[in-house]
Amino acid sequence: MAKTCGSTNFFDAYGSDYLYAATGEMLGESYLGRRVFDVLCTIDFLLDNGATEIRLMGRGLGSVTAAFAALLHPSEPRVRLMHYLPSYELIAKSPRFTWPLSSLLRGCLMHFDLPDVYRVLGRRLVKTQPWDAKMKPPRKR
């Protein structure tokens, strides 16, 4: 974990994850997009070096990155999401949320939401144990 901000907690309100995401926003870049790019490059590297099948696993914060990488890579890898974000709309409608800035994609709700991504992934996607806006299992009613 980067210790740029002197923090030892990844999810600190003004820790390194927030610093990098906020800097990306100020520069017109997506920190989430950079993470997805890194996964895409890693998949390419593995396939170029003999891997015959890639399967992605994303948990919590990593679920958003894994979903986008599975959607965008031409090899169409299978993906399993655990403790995933059901939708960006959930966050947009929540008065308080815990999902970090680095998991959000600026402006996407004008065009699509995560359920659209999940739908396109179809049978390649397995989702288990969604989290709510506070990164917790939803309350049972």
Contacts in CASP RR format, 6 or more apart in sequence:
PFRMAT RR
TARGET T0000
AUTHOR 0000-0000-0000
METHOD contacts of the structure
MODEL  1
MAKTCGSTNFFDAYGSDYLYAATGEMLGESYLGRRVFDVLCTIDFLLDNG
ATEIRLMGRGLGSVTAAFAALLHPSEPRVRLMHYLPSYELIAKSPRFTWP
LSSLLRGCLMHFDLPDVYRVLGRRLVKTQPWDAKMKPPRKR
1 8 0 8 1.000
1 10 0 8 1.000
1 16 0 8 1.000
2 16 0 8 1.000
2 20 0 8 1.000
3 16 0 8 1.000
4 15 0 8 1.000
4 16 0 8 1.000
4 19 0 8 1.000
4 20 0 8 1.000
5 12 0 8 1.000
5 14 0 8 1.000
5 15 0 8 1.000
5 16 0 8 1.000
5 19 0 8 1.000
6 15 0 8 1.000
6 16 0 8 1.000
7 14 0 8 1.000
7 15 0 8 1.000
7 16 0 8 1.000
9 15 0 8 1.000
10 16 0 8 1.000
10 17 0 8 1.000
11 17 0 8 1.000
11 98 0 8 1.000
11 100 0 8 1.000
12 18 0 8 1.000
17 100 0 8 1.000
17 101 0 8 1.000
17 102 0 8 1.000
18 100 0 8 1.000
18 101 0 8 1.000
18 102 0 8 1.000
20 31 0 8 1.000
20 102 0 8 1.000
21 31 0 8 1.000
21 32 0 8 1.000
21 100 0 8 1.000
21 101 0 8 1.000
21 102 0 8 1.000
22 101 0 8 1.000
23 31 0 8 1.000
24 30 0 8 1.000
24 31 0 8 1.000
25 31 0 8 1.000
25 101 0 8 1.000
25 106 0 8 1.000
30 105 0 8 1.000
30 106 0 8 1.000
31 101 0 8 1.000
31 102 0 8 1.000
32 64 0 8 1.000
32 65 0 8 1.000
32 68 0 8 1.000
32 102 0 8 1.000
32 103 0 8 1.000
32 104 0 8 1.000
32 105 0 8 1.000
33 68 0 8 1.000
33 105 0 8 1.000
35 62 0 8 1.000
35 65 0 8 1.000
35 102 0 8 1.000
36 65 0 8 1.000
36 68 0 8 1.000
36 69 0 8 1.000
36 72 0 8 1.000
39 56 0 8 1.000
39 65 0 8 1.000
39 66 0 8 1.000
39 69 0 8 1.000
40 69 0 8 1.000
40 72 0 8 1.000
40 73 0 8 1.000
43 54 0 8 1.000
43 69 0 8 1.000
43 73 0 8 1.000
43 75 0 8 1.000
43 77 0 8 1.000
46 54 0 8 1.000
47 54 0 8 1.000
47 75 0 8 1.000
53 77 0 8 1.000
54 73 0 8 1.000
54 75 0 8 1.000
54 77 0 8 1.000
55 77 0 8 1.000
55 78 0 8 1.000
55 79 0 8 1.000
55 80 0 8 1.000
56 66 0 8 1.000
56 69 0 8 1.000
56 70 0 8 1.000
56 77 0 8 1.000
56 78 0 8 1.000
56 79 0 8 1.000
56 80 0 8 1.000
57 66 0 8 1.000
57 79 0 8 1.000
57 80 0 8 1.000
57 81 0 8 1.000
57 82 0 8 1.000
58 65 0 8 1.000
58 66 0 8 1.000
58 67 0 8 1.000
58 79 0 8 1.000
58 80 0 8 1.000
58 81 0 8 1.000
58 82 0 8 1.000
58 84 0 8 1.000
59 81 0 8 1.000
59 82 0 8 1.000
59 83 0 8 1.000
60 82 0 8 1.000
60 83 0 8 1.000
60 84 0 8 1.000
60 85 0 8 1.000
60 131 0 8 1.000
60 135 0 8 1.000
61 99 0 8 1.000
61 100 0 8 1.000
61 102 0 8 1.000
61 103 0 8 1.000
62 103 0 8 1.000
63 81 0 8 1.000
63 82 0 8 1.000
63 83 0 8 1.000
63 84 0 8 1.000
63 85 0 8 1.000
64 84 0 8 1.000
64 85 0 8 1.000
64 103 0 8 1.000
64 114 0 8 1.000
66 79 0 8 1.000
66 81 0 8 1.000
67 79 0 8 1.000
67 81 0 8 1.000
67 84 0 8 1.000
67 114 0 8 1.000
67 117 0 8 1.000
67 118 0 8 1.000
67 121 0 8 1.000
67 125 0 8 1.000
68 117 0 8 1.000
69 77 0 8 1.000
69 79 0 8 1.000
70 76 0 8 1.000
70 77 0 8 1.000
70 78 0 8 1.000
70 79 0 8 1.000
70 121 0 8 1.000
70 124 0 8 1.000
70 125 0 8 1.000
71 117 0 8 1.000
71 120 0 8 1.000
71 121 0 8 1.000
76 124 0 8 1.000
77 124 0 8 1.000
78 124 0 8 1.000
78 125 0 8 1.000
78 126 0 8 1.000
79 121 0 8 1.000
79 124 0 8 1.000
79 125 0 8 1.000
79 126 0 8 1.000
80 125 0 8 1.000
80 126 0 8 1.000
80 127 0 8 1.000
80 128 0 8 1.000
81 125 0 8 1.000
81 126 0 8 1.000
81 127 0 8 1.000
81 128 0 8 1.000
82 127 0 8 1.000
82 128 0 8 1.000
82 129 0 8 1.000
83 129 0 8 1.000
83 130 0 8 1.000
83 131 0 8 1.000
83 135 0 8 1.000
84 127 0 8 1.000
84 129 0 8 1.000
84 130 0 8 1.000
84 131 0 8 1.000
85 91 0 8 1.000
85 99 0 8 1.000
85 103 0 8 1.000
85 114 0 8 1.000
85 130 0 8 1.000
85 131 0 8 1.000
86 114 0 8 1.000
86 115 0 8 1.000
86 130 0 8 1.000
86 131 0 8 1.000
87 113 0 8 1.000
87 114 0 8 1.000
87 115 0 8 1.000
88 104 0 8 1.000
88 105 0 8 1.000
88 108 0 8 1.000
88 109 0 8 1.000
88 113 0 8 1.000
88 114 0 8 1.000
89 109 0 8 1.000
89 113 0 8 1.000
90 132 0 8 1.000
90 133 0 8 1.000
91 97 0 8 1.000
91 99 0 8 1.000
91 104 0 8 1.000
91 133 0 8 1.000
92 109 0 8 1.000
94 133 0 8 1.000
94 134 0 8 1.000
96 133 0 8 1.000
96 134 0 8 1.000
97 133 0 8 1.000
97 134 0 8 1.000
98 133 0 8 1.000
98 134 0 8 1.000
98 135 0 8 1.000
98 136 0 8 1.000
99 133 0 8 1.000
99 135 0 8 1.000
118 125 0 8 1.000
118 127 0 8 1.000
129 137 0 8 1.000
130 137 0 8 1.000
130 138 0 8 1.000
131 137 0 8 1.000
131 138 0 8 1.000
132 138 0 8 1.000
132 139 0 8 1.000
END
